[in-house]
Amino acid sequence: MSLKIPQCPPCVLGLISRLSFGVSLLCVGLVHYMTFTSFRAMVTEDLGYAPIALLGTIWAYLLPALMIVGGVLFVLGMFTEIAVWTSGLAIGSIPAGMLLKSVLSGMPLSSTMPSAINAFTWLIVLIFVVKLQSCCCDNGAKCSKK
């Protein structure tokens, strides 16, 4: 865990965005577990076939866990690769899953696209967080102007 205070503006922004993103992702994962009955119903809604609905139920248990793990790791600034994998897998599965519902059940895109677009926004933020985090020298403790 890095406790160094960043000294350059890009590194300060990287720290702030990493902490904000991590806490936000952690909170979303926790809320999904706190309201699990309705969350599971939303995930499995309109999946149709029993085997696919079973996969939806399994994913309803895993998705919040991935968000929580990724969020905590981003906040702590530890195991960045695992944080990116867990967060990216969780967030990236949302647009794929929502649009799969439209394909499998004929659910209108007007019902699935808002969630897909929201998840793509989270993915864009994840990209910026990772880029800002990786651009700083010496974890942001001493940056030289180039």
Buried (B, 14 or more C-beta within 10 A) or exposed (E): EEEBEBBBEBBBBBBEBBBBBBBBBBEBBBEBBEEEEEBBEBBBBBBBEEEBBEBBBEBBBEBBBBBBBBBBBBBBBEBBEEBBBBBBBBBBBBBEBBBBBBEEBEBEEEEBBEBBEBBBEBBEBBEBBBEBBEBBEEBBBEBEEE
